[in-house]
Amino acid sequence: MTYELFLALAVFAFVSSITPGPNNLMLMASGANFGFRRTIPHMLGIGIGFTFMIVMVGAGLVQVFDAFPVSYIVLKVASVAYLLWLAWKIANAAPIRKRDAGGHPMSFLQAASFQWVNPKAWAMALTAISAYAPGQTLTAILLVAIVFGAINLPSVSTWTILGQQLARWLTNPRRLTMFNWTMATLLVASLYPVLRAG
């Protein structure tokens, strides 16, 4: 991989990791509702889960989609349904006083598994492998995964910190409800590119 290609990959990894999407919107909501420390497993699940996803996509899942096009449609339908369910859960999160008794943020395994039904994660992984892994050799695929792993975690952590800072403002139950519904609406809106792509 040339220096120019490596730099382009790093820029792509940063921009795609820091911009709004299902992962970042959920981390912002989790940071606001549960704080940074309790959201760490969620953040690690995203970072490690997505890095693993890149390796698996590079190792041959693209060929499965090419051989069985219907599998991509099934994945898209499942992704949309799951994201709508998550949006509903975020919108109806209990106020802080009630939440502490039974609420909990997404776990490491839940966040890692979520990458497989996250439309933005699929778009990022497919683009990263096709554009930045010359010849799709194992070395190139691993390099793409390592770059994303190194850049993704600090990027997504920013959204958790932002949510945590908002938590002071969200001590009012009415404001917290409005925030959660806004995050849920944005999460549903993030599906627009997927649905528009048909």
C-alpha positions, 0 to 999 in steps of 0.5 A, a space after each residue: 500500500 502506497 503512502 498516498 493510499 494509506 493516508 486516504 484510508 486514514 481520512 476515510 476511516 476518520 470521516 466515516 467513523 466520526 460522522 453521525 450514524 446508528 452507532 454514534 447516535 446510540 453512543 450519544 444516547 447511552 452517554 447521556 443516559 448512563 455516562 461514559 464509564 458504563 458505556 465503555 463496553 458498548 464503545 469497545 464492542 463497536 470498535 472491535 466488532 467493526 474491525 472483525 467485520 472488516 476482516 470477515 468482509 475482506 475474507 469473502 463475504 462479498 463473494 456470498 452476496 455476489 453469488 446469492 443477491 437475495 442474501 443482501 436483501 434479507 440483510 437489509 430488511 433485518 437491519 431496518 427492522 432491528 434499527 426501528 426496534 432500537 429507535 423505539 427502545 431509545 425513545 421510550 427509555 425511562 427517566 433517570 430516577 426510574 432507569 437506575 433500577 433496571 436500565 442498562 447500556 448495550 453490552 460488548 457482545 450486543 454492540 459487536 453483533 449490532 455491526 452485522 445489522 448496521 447499514 452504515 457499518 456494511 457500507 463502510 466495510 465494503 467501501 474500505 475493502 474494495 477501495 483501500 485493500 489492493 488485490 484484497 490480499 490478507 496483508 492489505 485487509 489486515 492493514 485496513 482493519 488495523 487502521 479502522 480499529 485505531 481510528 474508530 474507537 477514539 472517534 466514537 468515544 467523542 459521541 459518548 462524551 458529548 452525550 455525557 456532557 448533555 446529561 447535566 442538561 438532561 436531568 429534567 425528565 421532560 428534556 431527557 424524553 425530548 432528547 431520547 425521542 430526537 435521538 430515536 428520530 435521527 436513528 430512523 432518519 439514518 436509514 434514508 440512504 439505505 432505503 433510497 438505495 432500494 
